[in-house]
Amino acid sequence: WWWGWWRLVCHGNCLLLLGPNLIEDQGYASCVTSRRRVQNLSGQNLTNVPLDLNNETQYLDISYNPLVKLQAAPFQRLSQLCFLKATSCGLRVINPGVFVHTPKLEFLNISHNLLNYIPDLSLPLLKILDLGGNQYDSYQLPATFETLANLSVLYLGSVNALQVDFNDFDSLSDSSLHYLILGGGVEWQRYDRGSLAKMKSLQKITLKVPFCENLDLFENLLEDVNKTQTTDLELVNVLPDLCNVTGDPFWTLRTMPLVKNVTIVNTWINSSFFVLFLKNVLLSNVRTLTFLNITYNEDTPEGFRFPPLNHTIVLRYLIFDGVNHYQYRYPSIEISADMFSKMDYLKFSGTGMNIVPCNIMSSLPSLETLDLSNNLLSDTGFWWPGCSYTSVFPKLRHLSLSKNHFADLSFIAQHTHQMKYLESLDLSFNSIFLDKPCFWPIHITSLSLSNNNLGNKVFSFLSQYLQRIDLSKTGITALTQEDLYQFPMLTHLFLSSNSIKVIPTDLSPTLVSLYIDQNYITSISRESLAGLPSLRTLKAGDNPFVCSCDSYWFMTTLNKSLLPDWPLDYTCSTPPSVADLPMSEYRTSRMSCEAWLQAAVALPVTMLIVLALCSAFYACDGVWYTKMLWVWIRVKRRGQKQANLLNNTTFRYHSFISYSHQDSAWVESRLVPSLEGAGLSLCIHERDFVPGQWILDNIINCVEASYKTLFVLSNHFVQSEWCNYELFFAQHRALDAQQDSLVFILLEPIPTNSLPKKFLKLRRLLMQQTYLEWPMDERKQQVFWVNLRTMLQVADHRILKDMALELAQSASMIPDDLVPLLK
C-alpha cells in the first residue's frame, strides 16, 4: 500500500502537551464567571505581584515576569481565586503562607520555574497541579499532599530528577489521583519497582521519559502500571532520535488487560521496531492506537513488512496525526488489509498524503469514520481516475477531508453517491468554489463547508436533506427565511465568524441548535427566537451587542440555559458608557424598557392627576372662571377693533351701579336720588339694560359706557352671581382703559371668612384701593355723599372747579372731629 509523504517540520515544543493545556482550558471554563474577574498580568516585567488586585479575582496569570519569589501579602485578599498560573517566572521560593488565604484554589500551574524543591501545599479543593519543568532533584512528595483530597491531575517533571524512589509517592497512595504526567524529558538512571503501583486510582499516565539506553527500567515501569487502574498510556519521546531498539520492550502490553488506549508522541520509530511494536499492540487488548508527531525511519531495505497474524484483533481506532518521514521518499509498506477488516475509525492527518490508495477504498468493510484532514489531497487525488473498484468504503458514515486542496463542490457531490452509507462530510479549510449545480445523495445529512469563501449564494448549492450544516467563516453577510426554507429537516446550523447583522423572524421551525457567535449582531429580538420553537442551544457570544432596551428581554427574560457561552462571551459594545461591560452585569429598569408597563403605570397616574386637577378646578370655581375667560376673549377682540376709538370716546354715564337686587331699596331711595340730584348720570340695570340683549352684553356695554363703575358691597352682593360678573368685567376694563375706574361702597361690614372663593380678588382690591363706608350717622352721611360725587365726576377743569367749591361749602358745615374722614 503506497502513498505520498511530505516532511513536516516541528519547531521546538509542537507536541500535544496535555498537562499545561489541560490546566488552562479546564481552569478557565470551570473557574471564571465573569471576564471582569480575570487578571492577565503575563509578560509585564513585574518583580512583585501587585497588592491592589481585585478582591473578586478568580483567574490570575502572572507568567513571564521576573518574580523570583511569591510573597503572601498580595494573596491575602484573593479569597475567590480559583486559577493561578505563574509559569516561566524564574521562581525559586514560594513562601509558606502564600496559599493560606486562597481556599478556593482549584488549578495551580507553577511549571517551568527554578524551584529546587516540591513545595508544601494544603489546598483541599485543588484539582489540577502542574509542577513540571522545575529544578528539583527528587520526586519525593511532601506529606501535605495527603490533604489534597480532590487532586485529579498531577504533572511532575525536572531535568535534575534522574530516579524514582520507592517512597516518592507515598503521600498519594490513598488519593483520588486519576491522571499523572511524569518526567522531565531526560532518561532515568533508576526506577524502584512498586513506586507507581502505590497509586491504585490512576486511570491515565503520561510518561515524558526516553528509555533508549535502559529499556529494562521501562519494562519494570509497565509492570507497575499494570497494577493500577490505568486504561490510557501515553509515551512522550519514549524513543529519542536515531535510537536503535534491541529486544522487545513493549512485549508487556500483551499482559496488560486494562490498557485500552496507547499514544506515542514525538517519538523516533524505525520500521523494524514498528513491526515489533504493532505486533504487541495487535496481540493485546488495546482498542485505540495513536501516533502524534512521529518521525518514521526505514532502517531495513524492505521497509515495513508486517507478517500475517492468526489472532483476533481488537484494535478499532488507528490514528496518525503528524508524520515526518526521515528519508524524504515514498515509504514502502506491506501489510494485509484483512488485519484491519474490523477497523471502525481511521485517521491519517498531517501525513502529506496526496493520493488515496485504490485498494483501501474497498478493503475496509467495517470502517465507519475516515479522517484524512490536513493533507495534500485534491478532487482527483481522493477519487483517482486510475482506480477501478466495485465499492467505495461500503460502511463509511463519516468522512473528514478538512484542510486539503478540494475545490469543485459539484464534482464532490456527484462522487459521494458511491458511498451508500455516508452521513457526514467535512470539507472545511479547503478552496471550494461554486459554479455548477450540485446533486447530492439523500443519505448525506451533515455537511461542513466552514472556512471557505462561499458567500450568501452557498445555500442554493446544498442538499435539501441536510440536518446539520456548518458554514462558519464562509463570508455570509445576510441570512433570510428563504435560505432555510429549502431545508425542512435542518436541526443544527453553524454560522460562526461571518458578517450577519440580523437573525430574521420565522427562521426555521425545526432548528434545535444555532451557532451565530462572532458576527455583527447588535441585538436578538424576541420575535426572532419565537420563530425558533424547537431551539435548545443558541451560541451568540462575541457579537457587538448594544446594551439598551432592545436587548433588555434577552438579558432578563431569556432562559440562559440555551446559551452555552453565557455569560463569559457576552459583553456590551455600545453605548460607550458601558463598553466592555459584561451583559450579565448591565442594569436598566424594567419601567424604561417595557412599553406596556409604562402605559399601565402612566394611565392610572394620568387619571389621578386629571381627577385631582378636575377636583381643584371645581373647588376653585374653575367653571365660572372658564366662562369669564371666554367672555374676556370676546371683550379683548372687540377692544382691539375699537382701540383707536376709545381715546376719543365720550362717556354716556358718570357711573354704572352694580348692586344686589336685595339692596335695591337703599339704591333706589338713597343712592340714585342723591347722585342724580347732583347732576350725575347713572346706569342702573333695572332701568337702563336694553331688553332682548344677552345679559353679559348688557353688562359689558354699560361698564364701557360709564366713566366709573360703582359697587355697592354687602353680604347680598358677594352671594350674587351677576354681581361677580360685573366686578370681573369692570376690573379688566380698569386694566385696559384707566386704573381708577372702580369705586366701592361698603354698605355693611363683610367678614373676611364669609367671602366665597370666587370673590378672593375682591379682598385684594379692598386692601389696595380706598373705599367708602356707608355711615349710620347722618352728619357723616353728608361727607359720604360729597366724597362719592367727587369720585364720580368726569375729570375736566370745569367740573373739578365746581366740585372744589361744593366741597369747600360742605366742609364748613362739618365738625372738626369728622375732618379725618375726608382724607
ZAMARGU-4260 file (C-alpha; in steps of 0.2 Angstrom, whole numbers, plus 5000, padded with zeros to 4 digits):
<rodrens>
0) 5000/5000/5000 | 5008/5016/4994 | 5005/5034/4996 | 5015/5050/4996 | 5023/5058/5012
5) 5029/5075/5014 | 5041/5081/5028 | 5033/5090/5042 | 5044/5102/5051 | 5041/5103/5070
10) 5048/5118/5079 | 5053/5116/5097 | 5038/5111/5108 | 5024/5107/5095 | 5019/5092/5104
15) 5002/5089/5112 | 5007/5093/5130 | 4992/5088/5139 | 4997/5095/5156 | 4998/5114/5153
20) 4985/5114/5140 | 4973/5104/5151 | 4976/5116/5166 | 4972/5132/5156 | 4957/5126/5146
25) 4948/5117/5160 | 4953/5131/5173 | 4946/5145/5163 | 4930/5136/5159 | 4927/5130/5177
30) 4933/5145/5187 | 4928/5161/5178 | 4910/5168/5179 | 4914/5185/5173 | 4928/5192/5162
35) 4930/5206/5174 | 4936/5193/5187 | 4951/5189/5175 | 4968/5197/5178 | 4980/5193/5164
40) 4997/5201/5170 | 5008/5190/5160 | 5024/5197/5152 | 5023/5214/5161 | 5041/5214/5168
45) 5034/5213/5186 | 5046/5210/5200 | 5032/5208/5213 | 5014/5203/5212 | 5003/5219/5214
50) 4995/5222/5231 | 4979/5231/5223 | 4972/5216/5214 | 4953/5215/5213 | 4946/5206/5228
55) 4934/5196/5216 | 4948/5189/5205 | 4945/5171/5200 | 4958/5169/5187 | 4976/5176/5188
60) 4990/5174/5176 | 5007/5181/5181 | 5018/5171/5169 | 5033/5178/5161 | 5038/5190/5174
65) 5054/5191/5184 | 5046/5187/5201 | 5059/5175/5209 | 5049/5174/5224 | 5030/5173/5228
70) 5025/5183/5244 | 5010/5180/5255 | 5004/5198/5255 | 4997/5200/5238 | 4986/5185/5240
75) 4978/5189/5257 | 4963/5197/5249 | 4961/5185/5235 | 4948/5173/5244 | 4939/5170/5227
80) 4955/5165/5217 | 4952/5148/5208 | 4965/5148/5195 | 4984/5154/5197 | 4996/5152/5183
85) 5014/5158/5186 | 5025/5149/5173 | 5042/5155/5167 | 5044/5167/5181 | 5061/5161/5187
90) 5053/5157/5204 | 5065/5150/5217 | 5055/5152/5233 | 5036/5151/5237 | 5033/5157/5255
95) 5023/5145/5266 | 5009/5157/5269 | 5005/5161/5250 | 4990/5150/5249 | 4983/5151/5266
100) 4970/5164/5261 | 4966/5156/5244 | 4955/5141/5250 | 4945/5141/5233 | 4961/5137/5223
105) 4957/5123/5211 | 4970/5125/5197 | 4988/5129/5200 | 5002/5130/5187 | 5019/5134/5193
110) 5029/5125/5179 | 5045/5130/5171 | 5052/5139/5185 | 5068/5136/5196 | 5061/5128/5211
115) 5073/5116/5218 | 5060/5108/5229 | 5042/5102/5228 | 5033/5115/5239 | 5021/5111/5253
120) 5003/5113/5248 | 4987/5112/5259 | 4973/5116/5247 | 4959/5104/5250 | 4950/5110/5234
125) 4965/5109/5222 | 4961/5098/5207 | 4975/5101/5194 | 4993/5104/5199 | 5007/5107/5187
130) 5025/5107/5194 | 5034/5102/5178 | 5049/5110/5171 | 5057/5114/5188 | 5074/5110/5195
135) 5070/5099/5210 | 5081/5083/5210 | 5069/5071/5218 | 5051/5066/5215 | 5048/5065/5234
140) 5031/5072/5238 | 5029/5082/5254 | 5017/5074/5267 | 5005/5089/5265 | 5000/5081/5248
145) 4989/5069/5259 | 4977/5084/5261 | 4974/5086/5243 | 4959/5076/5243 | 4952/5082/5226
150) 4968/5081/5216 | 4964/5073/5200 | 4979/5078/5188 | 4997/5080/5193 | 5011/5085/5182
155) 5029/5081/5189 | 5045/5084/5179 | 5063/5090/5181 | 5078/5088/5171 | 5088/5085/5188
160) 5077/5071/5194 | 5085/5056/5187 | 5077/5042/5198 | 5061/5037/5206 | 5062/5030/5223
165) 5051/5018/5231 | 5043/5031/5244 | 5042/5046/5232 | 5023/5044/5230 | 5018/5038/5247
170) 5008/5053/5251 | 4996/5050/5236 | 4994/5031/5240 | 4976/5034/5246 | 4972/5049/5235
175) 4959/5050/5221 | 4973/5055/5208 | 4967/5050/5190 | 4980/5057/5179 | 4999/5058/5182
180) 5011/5066/5170 | 5028/5061/5175 | 5046/5065/5168 | 5057/5080/5163 | 5062/5073/5146
185) 5078/5065/5152 | 5082/5047/5155 | 5081/5040/5172 | 5095/5031/5180 | 5085/5021/5192
190) 5067/5016/5195 | 5062/5007/5210 | 5049/4994/5207 | 5032/4997/5215 | 5034/5016/5216
195) 5019/5019/5203 | 5010/5004/5209 | 5005/5013/5225 | 4993/5025/5216 | 4979/5012/5213
200) 4967/5025/5207 | 4977/5030/5192 | 4967/5029/5176 | 4979/5038/5164 | 4998/5040/5164
205) 5009/5051/5153 | 5027/5047/5153 | 5039/5060/5147 | 5055/5049/5149 | 5066/5042/5135
210) 5071/5024/5138 | 5083/5020/5123 | 5098/5016/5134 | 5089/5007/5148 | 5074/4998/5142
215) 5074/4987/5157 | 5068/5002/5168 | 5054/5004/5155 | 5048/4986/5157 | 5048/4987/5176
220) 5038/5003/5175 | 5025/4995/5163 | 5023/4981/5176 | 5019/4993/5189 | 5007/5002/5178
225) 4998/4986/5176 | 4995/4985/5195 | 4985/5002/5194 | 4968/5005/5185 | 4976/5013/5171
230) 4967/5012/5154 | 4976/5026/5145 | 4995/5025/5142 | 5004/5040/5134 | 5023/5039/5130
235) 5031/5055/5125 | 5048/5054/5117 | 5050/5037/5123 | 5062/5033/5109 | 5073/5048/5105
240) 5080/5052/5088 | 5092/5039/5080 | 5088/5026/5093 | 5090/5008/5088 | 5080/4997/5099
245) 5086/4980/5104 | 5074/4967/5111 | 5056/4969/5113 | 5052/4982/5127 | 5033/4983/5123
250) 5030/4964/5125 | 5022/4968/5142 | 5007/4976/5133 | 5001/4959/5129 | 4999/4956/5148
255) 4990/4972/5152 | 4972/4969/5150 | 4966/4986/5157 | 4976/4996/5145 | 4964/5001/5130
260) 4972/5016/5123 | 4990/5019/5119 | 4998/5035/5112 | 5015/5038/5106 | 5020/5056/5105
265) 5036/5064/5097 | 5045/5048/5095 | 5058/5041/5083 | 5051/5025/5075 | 5062/5013/5065
270) 5052/5002/5053 | 5060/4986/5061 | 5054/4992/5078 | 5037/4997/5071 | 5034/4979/5066
275) 5038/4973/5084 | 5028/4987/5092 | 5012/4985/5081 | 5013/4966/5084 | 5012/4968/5103
280) 4998/4980/5101 | 4988/4969/5089 | 4990/4955/5101 | 4985/4965/5116 | 4968/4972/5122
285) 4972/4989/5115 | 4957/4997/5106 | 4965/5014/5101 | 4982/5017/5095 | 4988/5034/5092
290) 5004/5042/5084 | 5007/5060/5086 | 5021/5069/5078 | 5032/5054/5075 | 5047/5053/5064
295) 5047/5037/5053 | 5064/5030/5048 | 5065/5014/5037 | 5080/5005/5044 | 5078/4990/5033
300) 5079/4988/5014 | 5062/4981/5013 | 5054/4994/5023 | 5039/4990/5033 | 5033/4972/5031
305) 5021/4965/5043 | 5018/4946/5044 | 5000/4939/5045 | 4993/4936/5062 | 4982/4921/5067
310) 4974/4931/5081 | 4958/4940/5085 | 4962/4958/5083 | 4953/4970/5095 | 4960/4986/5088
315) 4946/4998/5082 | 4954/5015/5081 | 4970/5019/5072 | 4977/5037/5072 | 4992/5045/5063
320) 4992/5064/5067 | 5008/5072/5061 | 5021/5060/5052 | 5038/5066/5047 | 5047/5054/5035
325) 5066/5054/5038 | 5071/5048/5021 | 5062/5061/5010 | 5055/5047/4999 | 5039/5037/4997
330) 5039/5023/5011 | 5037/5005/5007 | 5023/4997/5017 | 5017/4980/5015 | 5003/4974/5027
335) 4987/4964/5024 | 4972/4975/5024 | 4962/4960/5031 | 4970/4963/5048 | 4960/4979/5049
340) 4944/4972/5042 | 4935/4976/5058 | 4943/4994/5060 | 4930/5007/5065 | 4940/5023/5065
345) 4955/5028/5054 | 4964/5044/5054 | 4979/5049/5043 | 4981/5068/5047 | 4996/5079/5043
350) 5005/5065/5034 | 5007/5074/5017 | 4996/5061/5008 | 4991/5067/4990 | 4983/5051/4983
355) 4972/5038/4992 | 4977/5020/4988 | 4965/5011/4977 | 4963/4996/4987 | 4960/5005/5004
360) 4943/5011/4997 | 4936/4993/4996 | 4947/4984/5009 | 4940/4991/5025 | 4922/4984/5025
365) 4918/4989/5043 | 4926/5007/5043 | 4914/5020/5049 | 4925/5035/5051 | 4939/5041/5040
370) 4949/5057/5044 | 4961/5062/5030 | 4962/5080/5036 | 4977/5091/5034 | 4985/5083/5019
375) 4988/5087/5001 | 4973/5079/4993 | 4963/5086/4979 | 4947/5081/4970 | 4956/5068/4959
380) 4968/5063/4972 | 4954/5056/4983 | 4944/5050/4968 | 4959/5045/4957 | 4954/5041/4940
385) 4966/5027/4938 | 4957/5017/4951 | 4944/5004/4947 | 4934/4997/4962 | 4917/4989/4965
390) 4913/4998/4980 | 4920/5013/4990 | 4920/5012/5008 | 4905/5001/5009 | 4901/5005/5028
395) 4908/5023/5029 | 4897/5035/5038 | 4909/5050/5042 | 4922/5057/5031 | 4933/5072/5035
400) 4943/5080/5021 | 4947/5096/5030 | 4962/5106/5027 | 4966/5099/5009 | 4965/5106/4992
405) 4947/5101/4987 | 4939/5113/4975 | 4924/5108/4964 | 4909/5106/4975 | 4898/5099/4961
410) 4912/5085/4957 | 4912/5080/4975 | 4893/5080/4977 | 4892/5068/4962 | 4905/5056/4968
415) 4898/5054/4986 | 4884/5044/4978 | 4897/5030/4978 | 4897/5029/4997 | 4880/5022/5000
420) 4880/5025/5019 | 4889/5041/5020 | 4880/5053/5033 | 4893/5067/5037 | 4906/5076/5026
425) 4919/5088/5032 | 4926/5100/5018 | 4931/5114/5029 | 4948/5123/5026 | 4948/5120/5008
430) 4947/5130/4992 | 4929/5126/4987 | 4921/5136/4973 | 4903/5136/4967 | 4900/5136/4948
435) 4889/5122/4944 | 4873/5114/4952 | 4876/5101/4965 | 4867/5084/4965 | 4869/5077/4982
440) 4864/5059/4988 | 4849/5059/5000 | 4859/5050/5014 | 4871/5064/5017 | 4863/5073/5032
445) 4878/5083/5039 | 4890/5094/5029 | 4904/5106/5034 | 4910/5120/5022 | 4917/5131/5035
450) 4932/5142/5032 | 4929/5143/5013 | 4925/5159/5004 | 4907/5155/4998 | 4896/5170/5001
455) 4877/5171/5003 | 4873/5160/4987 | 4880/5144/4996 | 4863/5139/5002 | 4857/5136/4984
460) 4871/5123/4981 | 4866/5112/4996 | 4855/5097/4998 | 4838/5099/5005 | 4840/5083/5015
465) 4854/5091/5026 | 4850/5091/5045 | 4867/5098/5050 | 4876/5112/5041 | 4892/5121/5046
470) 4895/5137/5036 | 4906/5146/5049 | 4918/5159/5042 | 4911/5157/5024 | 4908/5176/5020
475) 4890/5176/5023 | 4883/5193/5026 | 4864/5190/5027 | 4853/5176/5032 | 4835/5176/5026
480) 4820/5165/5028 | 4821/5159/5010 | 4838/5152/5013 | 4832/5140/5026 | 4815/5136/5020
485) 4823/5124/5007 | 4830/5113/5022 | 4814/5106/5030 | 4824/5094/5041 | 4838/5106/5047
490) 4841/5104/5065 | 4859/5111/5068 | 4866/5127/5059 | 4883/5134/5062 | 4886/5152/5056
495) 4900/5157/5067 | 4913/5171/5061 | 4903/5178/5047 | 4896/5196/5045 | 4877/5193/5049
500) 4869/5208/5057 | 4851/5201/5060 | 4843/5185/5064 | 4826/5185/5054 | 4810/5180/5061
505) 4802/5163/5057 | 4819/5157/5053 | 4816/5138/5055 | 4803/5128/5065 | 4815/5113/5066
510) 4831/5121/5071 | 4837/5114/5088 | 4855/5122/5088 | 4861/5138/5081 | 4878/5145/5082
515) 4879/5163/5077 | 4893/5169/5088 | 4907/5181/5081 | 4896/5190/5069 | 4889/5208/5068
520) 4873/5206/5078 | 4869/5220/5089 | 4853/5213/5097 | 4842/5197/5097 | 4824/5201/5096
525) 4810/5191/5105 | 4802/5189/5088 | 4817/5180/5081 | 4818/5167/5094 | 4799/5165/5094
530) 4802/5159/5076 | 4813/5145/5083 | 4801/5135/5093 | 4812/5119/5094 | 4828/5129/5098
535) 4838/5121/5113 | 4856/5128/5110 | 4860/5146/5105 | 4878/5152/5104 | 4878/5170/5101
540) 4893/5177/5110 | 4907/5189/5104 | 4895/5200/5095 | 4894/5219/5096 | 4879/5220/5107
545) 4870/5236/5110 | 4865/5237/5129 | 4849/5246/5128 | 4830/5242/5129 | 4832/5231/5113
550) 4842/5219/5122 | 4833/5220/5139 | 4822/5205/5137 | 4837/5195/5131 | 4847/5199/5147
555) 4832/5197/5159 | 4819/5185/5152 | 4828/5173/5140 | 4832/5156/5148 | 4851/5156/5149
560) 4852/5138/5149 | 4850/5140/5130 | 4867/5149/5130 | 4882/5138/5132 | 4894/5153/5131
565) 4884/5164/5144 | 4890/5175/5152 | 4908/5175/5148 | 4906/5179/5129 | 4893/5192/5131
570) 4899/5210/5133 | 4892/5227/5129 | 4899/5236/5114 | 4889/5252/5114 | 4885/5264/5121
575) 4902/5270/5126 | 4897/5272/5144 | 4895/5253/5146 | 4908/5247/5133 | 4916/5230/5138
580) 4904/5228/5152 | 4898/5210/5154 | 4880/5209/5149 | 4876/5199/5165 | 4881/5215/5175
585) 4871/5228/5164 | 4857/5235/5174 | 4842/5245/5167 | 4825/5247/5174 | 4810/5237/5168
590) 4800/5253/5168 | 4811/5261/5155 | 4810/5247/5143 | 4793/5239/5144 | 4781/5249/5134
595) 4765/5240/5141 | 4772/5243/5159 | 4774/5261/5155 | 4757/5263/5149 | 4750/5253/5164
600) 4758/5265/5176 | 4756/5281/5166 | 4737/5278/5163 | 4731/5277/5182 | 4744/5291/5186
605) 4737/5302/5172 | 4719/5298/5178 | 4724/5303/5196 | 4732/5319/5190 | 4717/5323/5179
610) 4705/5319/5193 | 4715/5330/5205 | 4715/5344/5193 | 4696/5342/5190 | 4693/5342/5209
615) 4704/5358/5211 | 4696/5366/5196 | 4679/5363/5203 | 4683/5368/5220 | 4691/5384/5214
620) 4676/5388/5203 | 4685/5384/5188 | 4669/5383/5178 | 4665/5401/5182 | 4682/5407/5178
625) 4682/5397/5161 | 4666/5406/5156 | 4674/5423/5161 | 4689/5419/5151 | 4678/5415/5136
630) 4669/5431/5138 | 4685/5441/5141 | 4692/5434/5125 | 4677/5442/5116 | 4679/5458/5125
635) 4698/5458/5121 | 4694/5455/5102 | 4681/5469/5102 | 4693/5480/5112 | 4707/5478/5099
640) 4695/5483/5085 | 4690/5499/5094 | 4707/5503/5102 | 4709/5519/5091 | 4692/5525/5095
645) 4692/5523/5114 | 4704/5538/5117 | 4691/5550/5109 | 4676/5542/5116 | 4663/5552/5127
650) 4656/5543/5141 | 4637/5541/5142 | 4636/5539/5161 | 4646/5545/5175 | 4644/5528/5183
655) 4637/5511/5182 | 4629/5505/5198 | 4632/5487/5202 | 4622/5480/5217 | 4612/5466/5223
660) 4594/5465/5220 | 4591/5463/5239 | 4600/5480/5241 | 4589/5489/5228 | 4578/5498/5241
665) 4594/5508/5248 | 4600/5511/5230 | 4583/5517/5224 | 4579/5528/5239 | 4595/5535/5244
670) 4609/5532/5231 | 4601/5536/5215 | 4591/5552/5221 | 4607/5559/5229 | 4618/5557/5214
675) 4606/5561/5200 | 4600/5576/5210 | 4618/5582/5209 | 4618/5581/5190 | 4626/5564/5188
680) 4620/5552/5175 | 4619/5534/5182 | 4616/5517/5173 | 4605/5505/5183 | 4602/5488/5176
685) 4583/5488/5180 | 4581/5504/5171 | 4595/5505/5158 | 4598/5487/5152 | 4592/5485/5133
690) 4578/5472/5133 | 4582/5457/5122 | 4601/5458/5123 | 4611/5445/5132 | 4614/5450/5150
695) 4633/5448/5149 | 4632/5460/5133 | 4622/5472/5143 | 4634/5472/5157 | 4649/5474/5146
700) 4641/5489/5136 | 4636/5498/5152 | 4653/5496/5160 | 4661/5503/5144 | 4649/5517/5143
705) 4652/5523/5160 | 4666/5534/5167 | 4666/5523/5183 | 4658/5508/5190 | 4651/5509/5207
710) 4649/5494/5218 | 4638/5493/5232 | 4645/5480/5243 | 4635/5470/5255 | 4633/5452/5261
715) 4620/5450/5247 | 4632/5457/5234 | 4645/5443/5237 | 4632/5430/5236 | 4626/5436/5219
720) 4632/5428/5203 | 4629/5443/5192 | 4637/5455/5204 | 4653/5444/5202 | 4652/5445/5183
725) 4650/5464/5184 | 4665/5465/5195 | 4675/5454/5184 | 4672/5464/5168 | 4674/5481/5177
730) 4691/5475/5184 | 4698/5470/5167 | 4691/5486/5159 | 4701/5496/5173 | 4717/5487/5167
735) 4714/5491/5149 | 4707/5509/5150 | 4711/5518/5167 | 4717/5512/5183 | 4704/5522/5194
740) 4688/5517/5186 | 4682/5506/5201 | 4673/5514/5216 | 4667/5504/5231 | 4654/5507/5244
745) 4654/5496/5259 | 4635/5496/5264 | 4638/5485/5278 | 4653/5475/5286 | 4658/5459/5277
750) 4668/5446/5287 | 4683/5441/5278 | 4679/5422/5280 | 4662/5425/5273 | 4669/5429/5256
755) 4666/5415/5243 | 4682/5409/5234 | 4676/5417/5218 | 4677/5434/5227 | 4695/5432/5233
760) 4701/5446/5221 | 4688/5457/5229 | 4698/5455/5246 | 4714/5461/5237 | 4705/5476/5229
765) 4698/5482/5245 | 4716/5480/5253 | 4724/5490/5238 | 4710/5504/5235 | 4701/5516/5245
770) 4683/5513/5248 | 4668/5522/5256 | 4659/5515/5270 | 4641/5520/5272 | 4639/5528/5289
775) 4624/5527/5300 | 4627/5544/5307 | 4618/5557/5297 | 4631/5570/5299 | 4644/5558/5292
780) 4632/5554/5278 | 4634/5571/5271 | 4653/5569/5270 | 4650/5552/5262 | 4640/5560/5248
785) 4652/5573/5245 | 4666/5561/5243 | 4656/5550/5232 | 4651/5563/5220 | 4669/5569/5219
790) 4675/5551/5214 | 4661/5550/5200 | 4664/5567/5192 | 4672/5567/5174 | 4689/5574/5176
795) 4689/5591/5166 | 4693/5608/5173 | 4676/5615/5174 | 4669/5600/5184 | 4684/5599/5195
800) 4681/5618/5199 | 4663/5615/5203 | 4667/5600/5214 | 4680/5610/5224 | 4668/5624/5228
805) 4655/5612/5233 | 4667/5603/5244 | 4673/5619/5252 | 4655/5624/5256 | 4651/5607/5263
810) 4667/5606/5273 | 4662/5622/5283 | 4647/5613/5289 | 4657/5598/5295 | 4663/5597/5313
815) 4682/5596/5317 | 4681/5579/5323 | 4675/5572/5306 | 4688/5580/5296 | 4700/5565/5296
820) 4686/5555/5287 | 4689/5566/5272 | 4707/5561/5270
</rodrens>
